[in-house]
Amino acid sequence: MSHHTHDGPITESLEDYLETIYHLINEKKVARVKDIANIRNVRMASVTPAMKRLNDLGLIVYQQREYIELTEEGEKIARRVVARHTILRRFFSGFLNVSDEVAEKDACQVEHHLSDETVDQLVRLFEFIETCPEGREIQRLFHQCSTINPELEPCHEPCRRRERQRQMKESMQVTTLARLKPGEKGMVVQISANGALRQRLIDMGLLPHTEVEIERVAPSGDPIWIKMRGFDLSLRKQEAGGILVAKVVPVDN
């Protein structure tokens, strides 16, 4: 969510500079153009205009060749950006289990566009994990479940989830998209494919709780044409076989 001052909006780039200044002051007690350029991997000549703009906006106190200080308003905005970065990085790394490098990069991209409502709900999620035994258990199960994370070693321990999943499949008529016939519909439950194939299916929009209709199937059984959100797509049989769906039963009028 972009910040504004009386003199105009603050760009994402300027927010990043404020964040860098905040960290420098917090860690080294001072912030200099040279240090900012080194951290952000840019030329000093690129930093100076940004510092002048932040100074004009009343967010820093800056004079050429002098240390840079945050104003009260500048520190307020910097803290806000840092808070969003922190909670996002923790969500990506600690909850979603992505690599630290990717978590850091994604947090930098998303932190500027997060609403207060979303931040509040993310904080509530971690409050739930920290204060409720069930919360920590949910996080642990998510990380260790070989059904959802097939790259892990198969789990042979008694698992309530597998039993519930078996019951769900029976009650919801869960099958693969490849097994549906023309005219039948299914609600996506899970993508069981891995690697590049899984990413391709996700990028196509085949997400959980998405309704898909089989339009037609080639005489050889491959490819399969589907309709999803008003668009026509074709899938290889192998791709459709990696998508678990719950059959949508027509309602009689």
C-alpha positions as CSV (number, residue, x, y, z in Angstrom):
1,M,0.0,0.0,0.0
2,S,1.6,3.3,-1.1
3,H,2.3,6.0,1.4
4,H,1.6,9.7,0.7
5,T,2.9,12.9,2.1
6,H,1.5,16.4,1.7
7,D,4.0,16.8,-1.1
8,G,3.1,13.7,-3.1
9,P,3.2,9.9,-3.1
10,I,6.2,7.9,-2.0
11,T,7.4,5.4,-4.6
12,E,8.4,1.8,-3.9
13,S,12.0,2.8,-4.6
14,L,11.9,5.6,-2.0
15,E,10.3,3.2,0.5
16,D,13.2,0.8,-0.1
17,Y,15.6,3.6,0.6
18,L,13.8,4.5,3.8
19,E,14.0,0.8,4.8
20,T,17.8,0.8,4.1
21,I,18.4,3.9,6.1
22,Y,16.4,2.5,9.0
23,H,18.5,-0.6,9.1
24,L,21.7,1.3,8.9
25,I,20.8,3.6,11.7
26,N,19.6,0.6,13.8
27,E,22.8,-1.4,13.2
28,K,25.5,1.2,12.7
29,K,23.9,4.3,14.4
30,V,24.6,6.3,11.2
31,A,23.6,6.2,7.5
32,R,25.7,7.6,4.7
33,V,25.2,7.7,0.9
34,K,28.2,5.4,0.4
35,D,26.7,2.7,2.8
36,I,23.3,3.0,1.1
37,A,24.8,2.5,-2.3
38,N,26.8,-0.5,-1.2
39,I,23.8,-2.2,0.4
40,R,21.5,-1.5,-2.5
41,N,24.2,-2.3,-5.1
42,V,23.8,1.0,-6.9
43,R,26.0,3.9,-7.8
44,M,26.3,6.8,-5.3
45,A,25.2,9.0,-8.1
46,S,21.8,7.2,-8.1
47,V,21.4,7.5,-4.3
48,T,21.9,11.3,-4.1
49,P,18.7,12.3,-6.1
50,A,16.7,9.9,-4.0
51,M,18.0,11.4,-0.8
52,K,17.2,14.9,-2.1
53,R,13.6,13.8,-2.9
54,L,13.2,12.2,0.6
55,N,14.5,15.4,2.1
56,D,12.0,17.5,0.1
57,L,9.2,15.2,1.3
58,G,10.2,15.8,4.9
59,L,11.1,12.1,5.5
60,I,14.9,12.5,6.1
61,V,17.3,15.2,7.1
62,Y,20.0,15.3,4.4
63,Q,22.8,17.6,3.4
64,Q,25.5,16.6,0.9
65,R,28.4,14.8,2.5
66,E,26.6,14.6,5.9
67,Y,25.0,11.8,7.8
68,I,21.4,11.0,7.0
69,E,18.7,11.1,9.7
70,L,15.1,10.0,9.6
71,T,12.5,12.5,10.5
72,E,9.6,11.3,12.8
73,E,7.4,10.7,9.7
74,G,10.2,9.0,7.8
75,E,10.9,6.6,10.7
76,K,7.2,5.9,11.0
77,I,7.0,4.9,7.3
78,A,10.2,2.9,7.5
79,R,9.0,1.0,10.5
80,R,5.8,0.2,8.7
81,V,7.7,-1.2,5.7
82,V,10.1,-3.2,7.8
83,A,7.1,-4.7,9.8
84,R,5.5,-5.9,6.5
85,H,8.8,-7.3,5.3
86,T,9.3,-9.1,8.5
87,I,5.9,-10.8,8.6
88,L,6.0,-11.7,4.9
89,R,9.5,-13.2,5.1
90,R,8.4,-15.2,8.2
91,F,5.3,-16.4,6.4
92,F,7.1,-17.4,3.2
93,S,10.0,-19.0,5.0
94,G,8.6,-20.3,8.3
95,F,5.1,-21.3,7.2
96,L,5.3,-22.0,3.5
97,N,8.8,-23.5,3.9
98,V,10.3,-21.7,0.9
99,S,14.1,-21.0,0.8
100,D,15.4,-18.0,2.8
101,E,16.7,-16.5,-0.4
102,V,13.3,-16.7,-2.2
103,A,11.5,-15.6,1.0
104,E,13.7,-12.4,1.2
105,K,13.2,-11.6,-2.5
106,D,9.4,-12.2,-2.4
107,A,9.0,-10.2,0.7
108,C,10.8,-7.2,-0.9
109,Q,8.4,-7.4,-3.8
110,V,5.1,-7.8,-1.9
111,E,5.8,-5.5,1.1
112,H,4.8,-2.3,-0.8
113,H,1.3,-3.6,-1.8
114,L,0.0,-5.3,1.4
115,S,-3.2,-3.9,2.9
116,D,-3.6,-3.3,6.7
117,E,-6.3,-6.0,6.7
118,T,-4.0,-8.6,5.2
119,V,-1.1,-7.7,7.6
120,D,-3.5,-8.0,10.5
121,Q,-4.6,-11.5,9.4
122,L,-1.0,-12.7,8.9
123,V,-0.1,-11.5,12.4
124,R,-3.2,-13.3,13.8
125,L,-2.1,-16.4,12.0
126,F,1.3,-16.4,13.8
127,E,-0.4,-15.5,17.1
128,F,-2.5,-18.6,16.6
129,I,0.6,-20.7,15.8
130,E,2.5,-19.3,18.9
131,T,-0.4,-19.6,21.4
132,C,-2.4,-22.6,20.3
133,P,-1.0,-26.2,20.4
134,E,-3.2,-27.0,17.5
135,G,-1.6,-24.1,15.5
136,R,1.9,-25.5,15.9
137,E,0.7,-29.0,15.1
138,I,-1.0,-27.7,11.9
139,Q,2.3,-26.1,10.8
140,R,4.3,-29.3,11.6
141,L,1.8,-31.5,9.7
142,F,1.9,-29.2,6.7
143,H,5.7,-29.4,6.5
144,Q,5.9,-33.1,7.1
145,C,2.9,-34.4,5.1
146,S,4.2,-36.6,2.2
147,T,0.8,-36.5,0.6
148,I,1.0,-32.8,0.0
149,N,4.8,-32.8,-0.3
150,P,5.5,-35.9,-2.4
151,E,9.2,-35.1,-2.5
152,L,9.4,-36.3,1.2
153,E,9.8,-39.9,2.2
154,P,6.5,-41.7,2.4
155,C,5.0,-41.5,5.9
156,H,4.0,-44.8,7.4
157,E,2.8,-43.5,10.8
158,P,-0.9,-43.7,11.6
159,C,-2.4,-40.5,10.1
160,R,-5.8,-39.1,10.7
161,R,-5.5,-37.0,7.6
162,R,-5.1,-40.0,5.3
163,E,-8.2,-41.5,6.8
164,R,-10.1,-38.3,6.5
165,Q,-8.8,-37.9,2.9
166,R,-10.0,-41.5,2.1
167,Q,-13.4,-40.7,3.6
168,M,-13.5,-37.4,1.7
169,K,-12.7,-39.0,-1.6
170,E,-15.5,-41.5,-1.1
171,S,-18.1,-39.0,-0.1
172,M,-17.1,-36.4,-2.7
173,Q,-16.4,-38.8,-5.5
174,V,-12.8,-37.6,-5.9
175,T,-11.1,-38.8,-9.1
176,T,-8.6,-37.4,-11.6
177,L,-9.6,-34.9,-14.2
178,A,-8.5,-37.4,-16.9
179,R,-11.2,-39.8,-15.8
180,L,-14.1,-37.3,-16.3
181,K,-16.2,-37.6,-19.4
182,P,-17.2,-34.9,-21.8
183,G,-19.9,-32.7,-20.2
184,E,-18.9,-33.7,-16.6
185,K,-17.6,-31.1,-14.2
186,G,-15.1,-31.3,-11.3
187,M,-13.9,-29.1,-8.5
188,V,-10.1,-29.1,-8.2
189,V,-9.0,-30.6,-4.9
190,Q,-5.3,-31.1,-5.3
191,I,-2.5,-31.0,-7.9
192,S,-0.6,-34.2,-7.4
193,A,2.0,-33.5,-10.1
194,N,5.5,-32.2,-9.2
195,G,8.2,-30.0,-10.6
196,A,7.8,-28.1,-13.8
197,L,4.5,-29.9,-14.6
198,R,3.0,-28.8,-11.3
199,Q,4.1,-25.2,-11.9
200,R,2.6,-25.2,-15.4
201,L,-0.8,-26.4,-14.0
202,I,-0.7,-23.7,-11.3
203,D,0.2,-21.0,-13.8
204,M,-2.8,-22.1,-16.0
205,G,-5.1,-21.4,-13.0
206,L,-5.9,-25.0,-12.0
207,L,-6.1,-24.1,-8.4
208,P,-8.0,-25.8,-5.5
209,H,-11.7,-24.9,-5.5
210,T,-11.7,-24.1,-9.3
211,E,-14.5,-25.7,-11.3
212,V,-13.5,-27.4,-14.6
213,E,-15.7,-28.9,-17.3
214,I,-14.6,-31.5,-19.8
215,E,-15.6,-30.3,-23.3
216,R,-14.2,-33.1,-25.4
217,V,-11.5,-35.7,-25.6
218,A,-9.5,-36.7,-28.6
219,P,-10.4,-40.1,-30.1
220,S,-7.0,-41.4,-28.8
221,G,-7.7,-40.0,-25.4
222,D,-5.0,-37.3,-25.7
223,P,-5.4,-34.3,-25.5
224,I,-8.3,-33.3,-23.4
225,W,-10.1,-30.0,-23.9
226,I,-11.5,-28.3,-20.9
227,K,-13.5,-25.1,-20.0
228,M,-12.4,-23.1,-17.0
229,R,-13.6,-19.6,-16.0
230,G,-15.0,-19.1,-19.4
231,F,-11.8,-20.0,-21.2
232,D,-11.0,-23.1,-23.4
233,L,-7.8,-24.9,-22.6
234,S,-6.2,-28.2,-23.7
235,L,-4.3,-30.6,-21.5
236,R,-2.2,-33.6,-22.1
237,K,-3.7,-36.7,-20.6
238,Q,-0.7,-36.9,-18.3
239,E,-1.4,-33.4,-17.1
240,A,-5.0,-34.1,-16.5
241,G,-4.1,-37.2,-14.6
242,G,-2.2,-35.2,-12.1
243,I,-5.2,-33.1,-11.1
244,L,-7.6,-34.5,-8.4
245,V,-11.1,-33.2,-8.7
246,A,-14.4,-33.8,-6.8
247,K,-17.1,-34.6,-9.3
248,V,-19.8,-31.9,-9.4
249,V,-23.1,-33.7,-9.4
250,P,-25.8,-31.9,-11.4
251,V,-28.7,-30.6,-9.3
252,D,-32.1,-31.8,-10.6
253,N,-34.5,-28.9,-11.2
